[in-house]
């Protein structure tokens, strides 16, 4: 709706969860670059998860001139996520579900 679009475009913060419907994902992904402050999206479509941003931390991987990617999850986070997936595209959902089960136990180790 236009009210939602106006609210997101003028927002200082965006928190979203469980956004999977294709039309919703497309609509929200067009609006998120306008959010001035942190963008927190969890348990959403992969396309939206790339918009997570807090301060200088950004989940969106960018290609530099050498062909390697920068930004994205920090190396420690990538290492943990790789433990839950074989690297195949079809295993990403399965790895994500495993992470959801183990995630709460890992939180006690984060300062």
C-alpha positions, 0 to 999 in steps of 0.5 A: 500500500502507499501508506506502507511505502511512505512509512518505509521510505521515511523510516530511520529503522526497519525490522522485518520477519517472515517475508516470503511472498514473491510480491511482498519480497519485490515490494519491500526490496524496492523500498529498503534502500531508502531506510536511513538507519539499521535494517534488520531482516530475519527468517525472510527470503534470501533476497531480503536477507542481503539488505541486513545492515547495522552500522558498517556491517552489511550482509550484501556481498559486493564484487571488487575488481579482482573478482573476490567479494567484500562485505557480507558476513564476517569470516567467523560467521561464514565459517559457522554457516559453512558448518551447516551446509555442504555448499550446494544451493539445495542445502542452504535451506537445510543449513538455515533450518539447522542454524535456527535450531542451534542459534539460541544456544550460540547466543550465550557465547556472544558478548 
